């Protein structure tokens, strides 16, 4: 469980990886760890794992959920 948590904390969108694949992996790990997808901390972790050029654009729109960001 500790290894799974560390893996979640270091999860980032890989070079060439689509947002959809990153989102699927993020949600899968959240479910395994029992982390709420609706918390502001989880949203910030999700956004923080995206490529920097996406992160800056997304923050301008002030999203309130992962669903909002992934669309």
Secondary structure, 3 states (H helix, E strand, C coil): CHHHHHHHHCCCCCCCCCHHHHHHHHHHHHHHHCCCCCCHHHHHHHHHCCCHHHHHHHHHCCCCCHHHHHC
